[in-house]
């Protein structure tokens, strides 16, 4: 029984992850909340992403 519950929780978590990363949902929320769109990442965030990419390639 507990395994079924864990499987359901995992499936729901995966669905929510996919749903919130959907471009349609992002656009909807951005428009709904009237959020500004940043075309470029701030330097610090860009640097951190580059570090992650480098570490992933090693």
N, C-alpha and C positions, 0 to 999 in steps of 0.2 A: 504494500500500500504506500509506504513512504517513497519507494522508488518511482511510483507513478506520479506522486506529487512533485518530486524533484524533476522528473522529466517534463511535467507540465510547466513548472517554473522556468526551466531552461528554454522551453519552446516559446513561452511568453516573453522572456527576456530577449531572445533572438529576434522575435517579431518587433518588439519595441525598438530595439537597436536599428533594425532595418527601416522602420517607419520614421524615426526621427532623423535619419541620415538621408531620407528621400529628398530630392531637389524640390519636388512639388510641396512637400510639407514645409521645408525651409522657406520657400517663397511665400507660402500662405502665412506662416507665422511672422515673417519679416513685414509683410504688408499689413497684417492684422495689428501688429504692435508698432507699426511705423518706425521700424529700426533702420538706421543708416547702414549702407553697404560699404564695406571697406574693400577697395579694389586690390590693395597690396597689404601683405602682412607687415606688421612692425618688425624692425630689424632683429630684436631679441627673439621673437617667435620664429622668424625665418632661420636664425642661427640654430635654435634648438631643433628644428625639424631637419636641418642639414646634418646636425650631429647624430640624430636618430637614424637617418639614412646611411651615414657612414658606418655606424655601429652595426646596422643590419647587414651591410655588405661584407663585413669582416667575418 
